[in-house]
Amino acid sequence: MRRAALLLPLLLGACVPGLTPRPAGSAVAPPADWRTALPAEGAIDAAWWGRFGDPELTALVEQARANNSDLAIAAARVAEARAQERVARALLLPTLSASLSGSDARTVNAFGQPSESVSEQPGFQAAYEIDLFGGNAARRDAARANAAAVAAAREAATLSVSAAAASGYITLLALDARRGLLKQTLVSRGEALRIARDRAEAGYTSQLELRQSEAEYRAAEQQIPAIEAAIARQENALSLLVGDTPHAIARGASFDALATPAVPAVLPSDLVRRRPDIAQAEYALAATDANLRAARAGFLPQIRLSASAGAVASDLLGDPISIWSIGGSILAPIFQGGRLQGQYDAATAQRDQAAFAYRKAVLTAFREVEDQLALIDRLGVQEQALLAQHSAVAEVLRHATNRYRAGYSPYLEQIDAQRALLAVDLALIQLRADRLTAYVALYQALGGGADI
């Protein structure tokens, strides 16, 4: 009988499916270098947002990292996952429990005489499952990998919040710059309107030029409330990001004073260990590998040991009586109607999904870095062209103004030149904001300043 019990695991092991390898198409190899070659220097600082040279931007990012509601939720998820890991780890340990039962009874014996008795029965129980085939160890490993994945997801969320705070602040300063430019334009057009009104009243010009000047003044005036509304919305969005009610956001340096950071020297082969979302996908893949091992162990027997000890004490007994028991059991699956195979196939499919999800995360990371490098490079070229256009349009405005004052051209030429110069100035502000936020996105795409 004992030999049969020992041979049972071996006989059932012949029916256990083998572990299938990860899909061959899920592997990914990093490129040797980036497509867009830009001058790069140094590594990314842990507090990379300080490279923009604005203390208020730094304070805003740090406040967001400390108080953001999404990060608080992510921290609670990490605590939950670690608690689940402790639960899974407990499967490898014996369970110990104690009990105490007692009674106070009054009964009638066979002779019709009443009798009373008081009894107590303390007890101690122990149970242990021998993890002979590693099923519980696999569940522990899955919980551990899942906890690591959740922690990496928190790091990814922290990086995302940091980038959102930095780019949001840059956008806010860009809106301030647009508002300042429009107010300067309004002042200059107000002066032009005053001169046109004086000239029209003196009969030097027609009402056409006066109305044209007034229309240009109103065109600049109506843009300011729209910019101010956008500033208020941006401040409200940043307030929510830092976990506070809507309020004014403190500014430090001006928009023009923001420093342009350097492109970090990070190779594609280094990206895999830097990005927290890639680490999350890798840990998730490890968790599915462990779940697959646990599903395979379900085909094999479970061996449990149990023991108990205690005593019975009663006033009907002269002395307490000790009681004990030791036992064991082997539970082996014979027929489950395909449930175990279905669980194993599902675990295999989940592992394959996680493998391709990891591949997608890596490829997405390469693409995001390449996108930002190309954007930074092309925006630099566009900025040079826009600066050249600004010089040309400024000359057009100067000549148009001189011709109008000399009476050689109508006021409409000067108006067209003013409109063109304002459009170029606004485009320069937007382009600089896009370039700075592209650096923020690049730092985010490179995984921030710390290795995972």
KOLRO-616656 format. One record per residue (C-alpha): residue number from 1; x, y, z; residue in one letter. Coordinates in Angstrom, 3 decimals, m for minus. Example, Ala and Ser with C-alpha at 12.3 -4.5 7.8 and 13.67 -1.06 7.14 Angstrom:
REM KOLRO-616656
<1,<12.300,m4.500,7.800>,"A">
<2,<13.670,m1.060,7.140>,"S">
This chain:
REM KOLRO-616656
<1,<0.000,0.000,0.000>,"M">
<2,<2.820,2.371,0.868>,"R">
<3,<4.557,1.585,m2.410>,"R">
<4,<1.371,2.391,m4.311>,"A">
<5,<1.158,5.730,m2.559>,"A">
<6,<4.750,6.518,m3.508>,"L">
<7,<4.258,5.430,m7.105>,"L">
<8,<1.063,7.473,m7.544>,"L">
<9,<2.854,10.819,m8.153>,"P">
<10,<5.108,9.187,m10.712>,"L">
<11,<2.178,7.674,m12.561>,"L">
<12,<0.271,10.962,m12.597>,"L">
<13,<3.380,12.884,m13.609>,"G">
<14,<3.324,11.124,m16.966>,"A">
<15,<0.025,12.894,m17.709>,"C">
<16,<1.291,16.382,m16.825>,"V">
<17,<1.751,18.714,m19.847>,"P">
<18,<5.188,20.199,m20.413>,"G">
<19,<5.810,23.932,m20.071>,"L">
<20,<5.555,25.598,m23.456>,"T">
<21,<8.247,28.191,m24.251>,"P">
<22,<7.461,31.835,m24.846>,"R">
<23,<6.401,32.707,m28.401>,"P">
<24,<9.386,33.198,m30.668>,"A">
<25,<7.831,36.313,m32.198>,"G">
<26,<7.709,38.073,m28.828>,"S">
<27,<11.459,38.675,m28.675>,"A">
<28,<12.774,42.136,m29.584>,"V">
<29,<16.338,43.362,m30.133>,"A">
<30,<17.222,47.036,m29.602>,"P">
<31,<18.769,48.980,m32.507>,"P">
<32,<22.439,49.920,m32.341>,"A">
<33,<21.712,53.666,m32.259>,"D">
<34,<18.929,56.194,m32.678>,"W">
<35,<17.664,57.165,m36.115>,"R">
<36,<17.948,60.880,m35.379>,"T">
<37,<21.480,61.735,m34.314>,"A">
<38,<21.578,64.786,m32.029>,"L">
<39,<24.466,66.095,m29.912>,"P">
<40,<24.075,64.331,m26.551>,"A">
<41,<25.881,64.731,m23.260>,"E">
<42,<25.720,63.204,m19.793>,"G">
<43,<23.043,61.241,m18.031>,"A">
<44,<19.615,62.365,m16.878>,"I">
<45,<19.507,63.836,m13.396>,"D">
<46,<17.027,62.278,m10.992>,"A">
<47,<15.429,65.741,m10.738>,"A">
<48,<15.658,66.393,m14.482>,"W">
<49,<13.018,69.126,m14.341>,"W">
<50,<15.600,71.376,m12.662>,"G">
<51,<17.433,71.661,m15.996>,"R">
<52,<14.881,74.222,m17.194>,"F">
<53,<16.285,76.712,m14.692>,"G">
<54,<13.023,77.797,m13.053>,"D">
<55,<12.655,77.264,m9.278>,"P">
<56,<8.866,77.560,m9.477>,"E">
<57,<8.735,74.790,m12.089>,"L">
<58,<10.817,72.612,m9.754>,"T">
<59,<8.540,73.390,m6.807>,"A">
<60,<5.431,72.626,m8.863>,"L">
<61,<6.759,69.246,m10.025>,"V">
<62,<7.784,68.252,m6.510>,"E">
<63,<4.400,69.298,m5.143>,"Q">
<64,<2.662,67.211,m7.807>,"A">
<65,<4.828,64.188,m6.963>,"R">
<66,<3.956,64.562,m3.282>,"A">
<67,<0.237,65.366,m3.448>,"N">
<68,<m1.197,64.058,m6.709>,"N">
<69,<m4.338,61.971,m6.161>,"S">
<70,<m3.510,59.426,m8.854>,"D">
<71,<m0.146,58.778,m7.212>,"L">
<72,<m1.862,58.267,m3.855>,"A">
<73,<m4.123,55.667,m5.494>,"I">
<74,<m1.068,54.024,m7.067>,"A">
<75,<0.648,53.866,m3.666>,"A">
<76,<m2.416,52.169,m2.182>,"A">
<77,<m2.348,49.632,m5.016>,"R">
<78,<1.278,48.866,m4.197>,"V">
<79,<0.347,48.279,m0.563>,"A">
<80,<m2.466,45.955,m1.666>,"E">
<81,<m0.176,43.973,m3.979>,"A">
<82,<2.433,43.559,m1.253>,"R">
<83,<m0.235,42.331,1.134>,"A">
<84,<m1.334,39.788,m1.476>,"Q">
<85,<2.305,38.703,m1.752>,"E">
<86,<2.379,38.041,1.991>,"R">
<87,<m0.794,35.971,1.639>,"V">
<88,<0.786,33.870,m1.119>,"A">
<89,<4.002,33.476,0.847>,"R">
<90,<2.034,32.078,3.760>,"A">
<91,<1.044,29.079,1.603>,"L">
<92,<4.566,27.703,2.082>,"L">
<93,<4.332,27.794,5.880>,"L">
<94,<2.457,25.517,8.268>,"P">
<95,<m0.752,26.736,9.872>,"T">
<96,<m1.008,26.657,13.644>,"L">
<97,<m4.166,27.198,15.644>,"S">
<98,<m5.426,26.752,19.168>,"A">
<99,<m8.876,26.007,20.470>,"S">
<100,<m10.595,25.873,23.801>,"L">
<101,<m14.025,24.421,24.344>,"S">
<102,<m15.929,24.031,27.606>,"G">
<103,<m19.323,23.057,28.885>,"S">
<104,<m21.373,23.168,32.065>,"D">
<105,<m24.147,20.559,31.890>,"A">
<106,<m26.910,19.165,34.115>,"R">
<107,<m28.219,15.735,33.123>,"T">
<108,<m30.342,12.886,34.485>,"V">
<109,<m28.788,9.467,34.907>,"N">
<110,<m30.450,6.068,34.422>,"A">
<111,<m31.675,6.087,38.026>,"F">
<112,<m33.472,9.384,37.658>,"G">
<113,<m30.904,11.289,39.671>,"Q">
<114,<m29.680,14.663,38.408>,"P">
<115,<m25.987,15.265,37.973>,"S">
<116,<m23.894,18.266,36.976>,"E">
<117,<m20.527,18.306,35.214>,"S">
<118,<m18.055,20.909,34.083>,"V">
<119,<m15.568,20.022,31.327>,"S">
<120,<m12.877,21.787,29.349>,"E">
<121,<m11.002,20.678,26.260>,"Q">
<122,<m8.007,22.772,25.186>,"P">
<123,<m6.493,21.838,21.851>,"G">
<124,<m3.715,22.664,19.455>,"F">
<125,<m3.785,21.933,15.709>,"Q">
<126,<m1.067,22.077,13.064>,"A">
<127,<m1.323,21.504,9.319>,"A">
<128,<1.219,21.661,6.531>,"Y">
<129,<1.070,21.070,2.793>,"E">
<130,<4.283,19.663,1.353>,"I">
<131,<4.974,21.712,m1.764>,"D">
<132,<6.488,18.735,m3.509>,"L">
<133,<5.773,19.956,m7.043>,"F">
<134,<6.224,23.709,m6.500>,"G">
<135,<2.632,24.844,m6.955>,"G">
<136,<2.590,27.075,m3.866>,"N">
<137,<6.081,28.385,m4.614>,"A">
<138,<4.855,29.332,m8.098>,"A">
<139,<1.892,31.182,m6.595>,"R">
<140,<4.256,33.030,m4.283>,"R">
<141,<6.482,33.952,m7.222>,"D">
<142,<3.463,35.174,m9.188>,"A">
<143,<2.347,37.381,m6.297>,"A">
<144,<5.878,38.728,m5.875>,"R">
<145,<6.176,39.555,m9.575>,"A">
<146,<2.737,41.136,m9.553>,"N">
<147,<3.737,43.333,m6.600>,"A">
<148,<6.860,44.392,m8.481>,"A">
<149,<4.740,45.165,m11.568>,"A">
<150,<2.387,47.329,m9.515>,"V">
<151,<5.363,49.154,m7.983>,"A">
<152,<6.762,49.773,m11.476>,"A">
<153,<3.349,51.072,m12.551>,"A">
<154,<3.535,53.537,m9.684>,"R">
<155,<6.949,54.688,m10.920>,"E">
<156,<5.509,55.115,m14.412>,"A">
<157,<2.634,57.169,m13.000>,"A">
<158,<5.072,59.321,m11.015>,"T">
<159,<7.097,59.974,m14.159>,"L">
<160,<3.933,60.820,m16.084>,"S">
<161,<2.752,63.264,m13.399>,"V">
<162,<6.191,64.906,m13.287>,"S">
<163,<6.174,65.377,m17.055>,"A">
<164,<2.604,66.676,m17.028>,"A">
<165,<3.466,69.241,m14.345>,"A">
<166,<6.582,70.422,m16.205>,"A">
<167,<4.902,70.658,m19.613>,"S">
<168,<1.815,72.271,m18.082>,"G">
<169,<3.943,74.956,m16.449>,"Y">
<170,<5.762,75.614,m19.736>,"I">
<171,<2.392,75.942,m21.476>,"T">
<172,<1.290,78.392,m18.783>,"L">
<173,<4.356,80.594,m19.307>,"L">
<174,<3.790,80.445,m23.069>,"A">
<175,<0.231,81.676,m22.555>,"L">
<176,<1.592,84.492,m20.383>,"D">
<177,<3.973,85.424,m23.199>,"A">
<178,<1.127,85.429,m25.722>,"R">
<179,<m0.941,87.649,m23.454>,"R">
<180,<2.001,90.032,m22.993>,"G">
<181,<2.553,90.232,m26.739>,"L">
<182,<m1.128,90.921,m27.382>,"L">
<183,<m1.177,93.657,m24.748>,"K">
<184,<1.867,95.291,m26.353>,"Q">
<185,<0.153,95.018,m29.716>,"T">
<186,<m2.989,96.553,m28.256>,"L">
<187,<m0.992,99.518,m26.919>,"V">
<188,<0.698,100.137,m30.275>,"S">
<189,<m2.567,99.794,m32.174>,"R">
<190,<m4.252,102.069,m29.683>,"G">
<191,<m1.658,104.714,m30.437>,"E">
<192,<m2.180,104.144,m34.164>,"A">
<193,<m5.933,104.513,m33.647>,"L">
<194,<m5.421,107.794,m31.785>,"R">
<195,<m3.270,109.164,m34.611>,"I">
<196,<m5.782,108.015,m37.242>,"A">
<197,<m8.625,109.677,m35.344>,"R">
<198,<m6.694,112.939,m35.073>,"D">
<199,<m5.808,112.841,m38.764>,"R">
<200,<m9.416,112.086,m39.723>,"A">
<201,<m10.757,114.922,m37.573>,"E">
<202,<m8.235,117.264,m39.150>,"A">
<203,<m9.285,116.116,m42.600>,"G">
<204,<m5.907,114.653,m43.536>,"Y">
<205,<m7.288,111.124,m44.048>,"T">
<206,<m10.599,109.538,m44.874>,"S">
<207,<m12.915,107.669,m42.561>,"Q">
<208,<m11.750,104.448,m44.255>,"L">
<209,<m8.324,104.561,m42.629>,"E">
<210,<m9.885,105.434,m39.263>,"L">
<211,<m12.243,102.456,m39.427>,"R">
<212,<m9.434,100.171,m40.566>,"Q">
<213,<m7.313,101.254,m37.616>,"S">
<214,<m10.239,100.756,m35.245>,"E">
<215,<m10.923,97.283,m36.650>,"A">
<216,<m7.290,96.259,m36.081>,"E">
<217,<m7.431,97.583,m32.520>,"Y">
<218,<m10.615,95.578,m31.794>,"R">
<219,<m9.112,92.460,m33.404>,"A">
<220,<m6.210,92.572,m30.946>,"A">
<221,<m8.480,93.467,m28.035>,"E">
<222,<m10.822,90.491,m28.464>,"Q">
<223,<m7.939,88.005,m28.355>,"Q">
<224,<m6.869,88.951,m24.844>,"I">
<225,<m9.959,87.578,m22.981>,"P">
<226,<m9.574,84.271,m24.809>,"A">
<227,<m5.938,84.021,m23.702>,"I">
<228,<m6.862,84.942,m20.142>,"E">
<229,<m9.525,82.235,m20.087>,"A">
<230,<m6.947,79.719,m21.334>,"A">
<231,<m4.562,80.841,m18.569>,"I">
<232,<m7.260,80.312,m15.939>,"A">
<233,<m8.038,76.839,m17.283>,"R">
<234,<m4.349,75.939,m17.320>,"Q">
<235,<m3.943,77.108,m13.720>,"E">
<236,<m6.977,75.068,m12.703>,"N">
<237,<m5.565,71.989,m14.426>,"A">
<238,<m2.221,72.409,m12.667>,"L">
<239,<m4.018,72.917,m9.339>,"S">
<240,<m5.748,69.570,m9.778>,"L">
<241,<m2.451,67.971,m10.752>,"L">
<242,<m0.835,69.066,m7.486>,"V">
<243,<m3.841,67.863,m5.487>,"G">
<244,<m5.314,71.250,m4.591>,"D">
<245,<m8.364,73.360,m5.298>,"T">
<246,<m8.166,75.826,m8.223>,"P">
<247,<m5.785,78.670,m7.437>,"H">
<248,<m3.253,80.967,m9.073>,"A">
<249,<0.034,79.284,m9.962>,"I">
<250,<3.225,81.078,m8.948>,"A">
<251,<5.611,81.963,m11.754>,"R">
<252,<9.370,82.080,m11.518>,"G">
<253,<11.423,82.946,m14.580>,"A">
<254,<9.819,84.445,m17.664>,"S">
<255,<9.076,82.305,m20.665>,"F">
<256,<12.106,83.627,m22.538>,"D">
<257,<14.337,82.870,m19.543>,"A">
<258,<13.570,79.138,m19.519>,"L">
<259,<16.724,77.170,m20.258>,"A">
<260,<16.861,74.643,m23.075>,"T">
<261,<18.222,71.390,m21.596>,"P">
<262,<20.665,69.078,m23.309>,"A">
<263,<19.742,65.820,m24.980>,"V">
<264,<20.863,63.000,m22.637>,"P">
<265,<23.322,60.413,m23.886>,"A">
<266,<21.222,57.257,m23.610>,"V">
<267,<21.663,54.302,m25.956>,"L">
<268,<18.720,52.208,m27.179>,"P">
<269,<20.145,49.201,m25.348>,"S">
<270,<19.922,51.151,m22.061>,"D">
<271,<16.288,52.079,m22.557>,"L">
<272,<14.894,48.680,m21.550>,"V">
<273,<16.197,48.966,m17.992>,"R">
<274,<15.268,52.643,m17.619>,"R">
<275,<11.578,52.722,m18.489>,"R">
<276,<9.213,51.835,m15.638>,"P">
<277,<6.465,50.772,m18.043>,"D">
<278,<8.852,48.245,m19.608>,"I">
<279,<9.733,47.005,m16.127>,"A">
<280,<6.019,46.684,m15.410>,"Q">
<281,<5.491,44.605,m18.563>,"A">
<282,<8.504,42.441,m17.698>,"E">
<283,<7.263,41.750,m14.172>,"Y">
<284,<3.780,41.023,m15.524>,"A">
<285,<5.338,38.495,m17.882>,"L">
<286,<7.198,36.874,m14.970>,"A">
<287,<3.915,36.667,m13.052>,"A">
<288,<2.221,34.832,m15.918>,"T">
<289,<5.186,32.436,m16.130>,"D">
<290,<4.702,31.640,m12.442>,"A">
<291,<0.947,31.230,m12.895>,"N">
<292,<1.658,28.782,m15.704>,"L">
<293,<3.861,26.715,m13.386>,"R">
<294,<1.123,26.787,m10.757>,"A">
<295,<m1.460,25.600,m13.307>,"A">
<296,<0.856,22.740,m14.301>,"R">
<297,<1.271,21.748,m10.659>,"A">
<298,<m2.511,21.367,m10.447>,"G">
<299,<m2.192,18.104,m12.382>,"F">
<300,<m0.078,16.609,m9.580>,"L">
<301,<m1.070,15.302,m6.137>,"P">
<302,<m1.261,17.442,m3.025>,"Q">
<303,<0.281,16.029,0.136>,"I">
<304,<m0.979,17.376,3.445>,"R">
<305,<0.169,16.604,6.968>,"L">
<306,<m1.853,17.366,10.068>,"S">
<307,<m1.418,16.949,13.808>,"A">
<308,<m3.398,17.867,16.878>,"S">
<309,<m2.892,17.593,20.597>,"A">
<310,<m4.946,18.533,23.582>,"G">
<311,<m6.469,17.456,26.843>,"A">
<312,<m9.856,16.741,28.344>,"V">
<313,<m10.521,17.933,31.876>,"A">
<314,<m13.796,17.242,33.701>,"S">
<315,<m14.976,17.010,37.281>,"D">
<316,<m16.152,13.522,36.378>,"L">
<317,<m12.538,12.507,35.763>,"L">
<318,<m9.880,12.152,38.356>,"G">
<319,<m7.115,13.557,36.175>,"D">
<320,<m7.102,15.303,32.783>,"P">
<321,<m6.684,13.000,29.807>,"I">
<322,<m4.329,13.942,26.991>,"S">
<323,<m5.451,13.371,23.420>,"I">
<324,<m3.517,13.595,20.143>,"W">
<325,<m3.590,12.641,16.510>,"S">
<326,<m1.165,12.619,13.582>,"I">
<327,<m2.228,12.091,10.012>,"G">
<328,<m1.575,12.781,6.396>,"G">
<329,<m3.403,12.711,3.094>,"S">
<330,<m2.651,12.593,m0.603>,"I">
<331,<m5.169,14.187,m2.928>,"L">
<332,<m4.567,13.337,m6.561>,"A">
<333,<m6.771,14.494,m9.469>,"P">
<334,<m8.120,11.669,m11.593>,"I">
<335,<m11.033,13.135,m13.544>,"F">
<336,<m11.837,16.848,m13.591>,"Q">
<337,<m13.840,17.082,m16.800>,"G">
<338,<m11.121,19.106,m18.565>,"G">
<339,<m10.991,21.806,m15.875>,"R">
<340,<m7.257,21.436,m15.198>,"L">
<341,<m6.385,21.379,m18.881>,"Q">
<342,<m8.565,24.421,m19.465>,"G">
<343,<m6.834,26.289,m16.633>,"Q">
<344,<m3.440,25.338,m18.016>,"Y">
<345,<m4.367,26.436,m21.554>,"D">
<346,<m5.746,29.720,m20.216>,"A">
<347,<m2.533,30.332,m18.238>,"A">
<348,<m0.491,29.598,m21.378>,"T">
<349,<m2.545,32.061,m23.410>,"A">
<350,<m2.175,34.707,m20.680>,"Q">
<351,<1.596,34.170,m20.682>,"R">
<352,<1.687,34.592,m24.462>,"D">
<353,<m0.365,37.784,m24.198>,"Q">
<354,<2.047,39.141,m21.597>,"A">
<355,<5.011,38.239,m23.823>,"A">
<356,<3.612,40.196,m26.760>,"F">
<357,<2.590,43.042,m24.415>,"A">
<358,<6.215,43.244,m23.297>,"Y">
<359,<7.364,43.364,m26.913>,"R">
<360,<4.862,46.125,m27.649>,"K">
<361,<6.029,48.118,m24.614>,"A">
<362,<9.646,47.945,m25.782>,"V">
<363,<8.810,48.880,m29.381>,"L">
<364,<6.579,51.730,m28.187>,"T">
<365,<9.417,53.036,m26.021>,"A">
<366,<11.807,53.091,m28.989>,"F">
<367,<9.221,54.874,m31.098>,"R">
<368,<8.469,57.522,m28.449>,"E">
<369,<12.154,58.389,m28.066>,"V">
<370,<12.623,58.557,m31.833>,"E">
<371,<9.536,60.773,m32.174>,"D">
<372,<10.838,63.303,m29.673>,"Q">
<373,<14.367,63.313,m31.102>,"L">
<374,<12.991,63.944,m34.593>,"A">
<375,<10.632,66.628,m33.257>,"L">
<376,<13.418,68.452,m31.400>,"I">
<377,<15.638,68.316,m34.470>,"D">
<378,<12.982,69.530,m36.911>,"R">
<379,<11.682,72.215,m34.560>,"L">
<380,<15.215,73.595,m34.398>,"G">
<381,<15.305,73.856,m38.187>,"V">
<382,<11.827,75.379,m38.222>,"Q">
<383,<12.860,77.939,m35.610>,"E">
<384,<15.744,79.132,m37.778>,"Q">
<385,<13.404,79.568,m40.742>,"A">
<386,<10.847,81.360,m38.577>,"L">
<387,<13.476,83.753,m37.206>,"L">
<388,<14.518,84.560,m40.766>,"A">
<389,<10.882,85.147,m41.651>,"Q">
<390,<10.556,87.430,m38.617>,"H">
<391,<13.450,89.571,m39.821>,"S">
<392,<11.947,89.812,m43.295>,"A">
<393,<8.461,90.689,m42.034>,"V">
<394,<9.903,93.309,m39.664>,"A">
<395,<11.607,94.935,m42.663>,"E">
<396,<8.357,94.818,m44.609>,"V">
<397,<6.607,96.608,m41.746>,"L">
<398,<9.334,99.254,m41.571>,"R">
<399,<9.128,99.969,m45.297>,"H">
<400,<5.313,99.923,m45.282>,"A">
<401,<5.260,102.381,m42.375>,"T">
<402,<7.696,104.731,m44.101>,"N">
<403,<5.785,104.570,m47.394>,"R">
<404,<2.487,105.260,m45.622>,"Y">
<405,<3.905,108.240,m43.745>,"R">
<406,<5.346,109.603,m46.990>,"A">
<407,<1.994,109.170,m48.701>,"G">
<408,<3.191,106.608,m51.241>,"Y">
<409,<1.000,103.690,m50.104>,"S">
<410,<m2.371,103.184,m48.418>,"P">
<411,<m2.720,102.288,m44.759>,"Y">
<412,<m3.757,98.757,m45.747>,"L">
<413,<m0.137,97.851,m46.561>,"E">
<414,<0.963,98.762,m43.060>,"Q">
<415,<m1.967,96.804,m41.578>,"I">
<416,<m1.032,93.674,m43.548>,"D">
<417,<2.572,93.952,m42.383>,"A">
<418,<1.463,94.363,m38.744>,"Q">
<419,<m0.752,91.309,m38.998>,"R">
<420,<2.062,89.252,m40.519>,"A">
<421,<4.533,90.300,m37.801>,"L">
<422,<2.069,89.489,m35.011>,"L">
<423,<1.404,86.069,m36.525>,"A">
<424,<5.133,85.327,m36.703>,"V">
<425,<5.692,86.484,m33.108>,"D">
<426,<2.876,84.231,m31.887>,"L">
<427,<4.249,81.352,m33.945>,"A">
<428,<7.692,81.831,m32.378>,"L">
<429,<6.202,81.598,m28.885>,"I">
<430,<4.278,78.456,m29.805>,"Q">
<431,<7.300,76.871,m31.469>,"L">
<432,<9.507,77.528,m28.434>,"R">
<433,<6.828,76.035,m26.165>,"A">
<434,<6.582,72.984,m28.422>,"D">
<435,<10.353,72.538,m28.353>,"R">
<436,<10.590,72.793,m24.571>,"L">
<437,<7.708,70.366,m24.053>,"T">
<438,<9.406,68.033,m26.543>,"A">
<439,<12.388,67.932,m24.186>,"Y">
<440,<10.034,67.080,m21.323>,"V">
<441,<8.512,64.300,m23.420>,"A">
<442,<12.019,63.087,m24.314>,"L">
<443,<13.005,62.809,m20.654>,"Y">
<444,<9.773,60.927,m20.007>,"Q">
<445,<10.361,58.643,m22.991>,"A">
<446,<13.885,57.904,m21.717>,"L">
<447,<12.456,56.792,m18.380>,"G">
<448,<13.391,59.747,m16.190>,"G">
<449,<16.555,59.934,m14.162>,"G">
<450,<16.695,56.659,m12.250>,"A">
<451,<17.314,53.080,m13.340>,"D">
<452,<14.539,50.626,m12.478>,"I">
